[in-house]
Amino acid sequence: MIKVHIVFYSMYGHVYRLAEAVAEGVRQVANTEAVLYQVVELVPEGVLEKSGVKAAREAFAHIPVAQPDKLAEADAIIFGTPTRFGNMCAQMRNFLDQTTGLWMKGALIGKVGSVFASTGTQHGGQETTITSFHTTLLHHGMIIVGVPYSQQGLLNMKEITGGTPYGATTLAGADGSRQPSENELTIARFQGKHVAEIAAKLCR
């Protein structure tokens, strides 16, 4: 059984929705298991309440919190993060900074790594967030997989849409009101399936 871990942080639920779509794609590959984990929250409860996101977060409250050592059990790991000024969010950075023990043991070397993201605006740093995330995966010796242009949704010019060759993305809107479009979700499903297929080939 090929194990694919999907590790994400979501505030308004956009990254969680992409994570679910990624998992759907993973499960299209035979003998493959997709498991979702969320990284621990760092924002104080009072701040979350004032920002009005607590209700949105209830949708994925059932997802277990990721433990760094668990990453070693996966054949592939797909990370999801919102963008914070062109970089991954602090919650994800905090989680990755706890993987030094895995790095020292080389526990992630040869595993497949992939990233998807969300931004508030059309040019809000989706690509820089994903490509800068890749630096950490390369330090762990992971094999990076993106989304090739065989996924036709990347060529969609009929609407405003996320989606990059580096990984699936969505546009949340500056106020978080826009939900992932069907094109964005299709790209996310493709990414999950593509990663799972490559992980399966490597395991064989």
Disulfide bonds with the S-S distance in Angstrom:
none
